[in-house]
């Protein structure tokens, strides 16, 4: 692609001369302007490989032009050659501060003009190659990140499927409670990144049930006291399974697995944590998980009505549940219903 060279000089004969010299370089297209304002307007939509600008111009001189040039997005590194008189050293110092890369001295020598412009175009080519390389590397990093995230999601999916094979809960339940959790996080004002993290990690809340014996996990009736003590261990098993990972998703899953049965008043398990000492993700999942469990039919129970489940959440607000999480859930009721309808049991 031909080099684009911008030339700004208020003297017509200089524009003609400089344009002719630029063409001699080969593979170069000169763009000439007698008014600095017109050149600045052109620069908004065009990215030249080199700018040649005279200092002595009416209205906007070369220094002011450079200052305005560097304020245009994406034009802060375009090489600039300024044309000055031989005795204007202080002017050159100021130009260097504003980003000038080289100078031509009046009267301009043709051989020097060709040499300096050619060198600056080489600099411009090198800059663009570095930019292209950086963009390529950024794209490769993005692709690698997408692959890592995909593998991570597959790991989470397989872990959750392993738990599903031993747990009477359904895949649709996992999908609903994960999306309910995301709704609550959004209502609490969590960052989008945290909302997405919670959506991916919430399904692992009961992964520890893989460590519970079938006679307890699959018991159709109510657990006795000893059996319930064993069942409580699934929170610890899930944490032990997921902890220590470098993955943010698995780290969040470990936190959720351990804390989603804690209660806001400190009467939950396994650690009896209270209030804000319970990790926020665990407090969120507690609301989402209980609501969906209550409103879902299981072999050992009938589904509660929506009204009864809401009453249970409200009654437990401040004791069983974090009040802010309950309120955020209820505030998103229309979205709750949309999720409930989208992920039916048949979807499992």
Helices and strands as residue ranges (DSSP letters): E 3-8, H 12-24, E 28-33, H 36-45, E 50-54, H 62-71, E 80-84, H 89-97, E 102-105, H 110-164, H 171-187, H 192-201, G 202-204, G 207-211, H 214-217, H 225-242, H 248-259, G 275-277, H 280-294, H 306-316, H 323-331, H 333-342, G 345-347
